[in-house]
Amino acid sequence: MGPLGKMARAVDESGLDLGLIIVAGRNQRLKEGLEAQEWENPTLIYGFTRDMPNFMRAADFIITKAGPGTIAEALNAHLPIILYSKLPGQEDGNVTFVVEEGAGVWAPKPQEVVKILTRWISRPKERQKVIENCIRVARPEAPRLIARSIGKLLGL
């Protein structure tokens, strides 16, 4: 979604020593284009996958568009969030929430993403504060509470 290829390329070419997991979702053309590229860092490229929880547990950061499901998963995984894209109107509030709660940043340009990554890597105390904010605002119990509420309404 959004400029994923440009963001991934900028991070890879940044000189930072890191590994990338890139998830192209159902965009097969994007996946194939990414797979055809040479990468400086260890890079794994996936299409649609159900392994996102595992990927998030293995990650130190997430760079993503401002989708609510991904943000909720990232918060529950205590992952500092870099948002680079949003659907106007529909996802504006998601960006506002993440930024105002200190759980991540809005960085719509590749060089801004690299700057934030560099800062968080070189300033572990700052990154730790973002992680603490993720922990504070995460709601891992939300799906269970929603299911119980629906069950009550249905008399289950």
N, C-alpha and C positions, 0 to 999 in steps of 0.2 A: 504494500500500500504506500502511496506517496512516493517520494524519491528514495526508496530503499537502496537501490543500486548505487546511487551517488553517495549516500551516507556510508554504506559499507566500504566503498572504494576509498573515501576520505579517511576513515578510521584505519584501514589497512595501510595506507600510504603515509600515515602520520608519524611513523618512526617509533610508535609505542610498541612495546613487547607484549603482545597479547594474542589470544586465540579468538576466532570469531565463529559463532554459530548463527547462520543466516537462515531465516524461515520465510520462504516466498509464498507460503500458503498454496492456494489453488492456481496461482499464476504460473503455469508451466513455461510460458515463454520467458518470464523473468528468471525462473529457476535455471533453465537451460543457458540463458545468457550469462548468469553468474558462474555456472559450472564451466563455461568456456574460457573464463578469464584466468590469468595467472595471479596468484595471491602471494604477498610477501610473508604473511603470517599463517600459521595453521588455521585452515578455514574449512568448516563443514557446512554444506548447503542442503537444505531440506525443502520439500514442497509441503503439502498438508501433512501434519503430524499430530498425534495425540500425546507426544512426549514433552509438551511444553512444561508441565510441572517439573519433570526431571531436568530439563534444560535450565529452568529458572533456579533450581536448587544448586546447580553446578556453576551458575554465573555470578559475577561480581557486580554487574550493571545490566540494565536493559535499555536499549535504544528502540523506540517504537512509536507508532502513531497513537493517538489519544483514545483508543477504543476502551470502553468501560470494563469489559471482561479481562483484557490484558492488564489494565491498571490494577484491578482487584487482585488478580493472581500475583502480580509483581509485589504489591503491598504485603500480601500474605507470605510471600517468599522473602520479604525484607530486602528487596532489590532496589537500590537507587534508580530512579527513572529519568531517562532523557527522552522527552517528547519532541518529535521533529515534524509531525504532521497531524492535522485534525480535519474533520469534516466541519465546515463552517456552520455555526449555529448549533448543530447537533452535538458536537464534542467540545465546544468552547468551555462549558462548565467543568469538564473533566480536566482540562489544562489548568483552569483557575484553581480547582481543588488541589491538584498535585503541587502546584507552585506555592499556594497560600499555606498549605500544611507542611511545606518544607520537605516533602517526600521526593522531590525531583525538580527538574527545570524544563523550561520551554526553550528549545534550540533549533529553529527551523532551517538553519543553514549548516552545511557540512563543517565549515571551519568553526562554528560555535559548538558543535558536537565534540569535535576534537579538543577544543579548548576546555570544555567541561570535563571530559575524560582525563585529560592531562592534569587538571587541577585536582580532581578527586584521587587520582593515583598518587600524586606528589604530596597531597595533604590528607593523610588517613584520618585525622581527627575530624576534618570537615565531612568526609565521606561517612564516618561513623555517626555523626549527628543526623545525616540524611537517613541512615539506616534506622536510627532510633525513632525518627519521625514516621518512617514506614511502619515500624512495629506499633507505634501509638495509634495510628489511624486504620490499621488493618482490622478487618472484621471476618476472621476465618470461620466464625460460627454462623454467618449470615445465610448460607444456603440451607442449613439445617433449620434455622428459625423460620425461613420462608416456607420450607416444606411442611413444618408443623402447623403454621398458620393456614396454609391451603388445606391440609388434612382436617383441621378443625372446622373450616368452612364447609367441607364436604361430609362432615360427621364421621370421619375415620378415627 
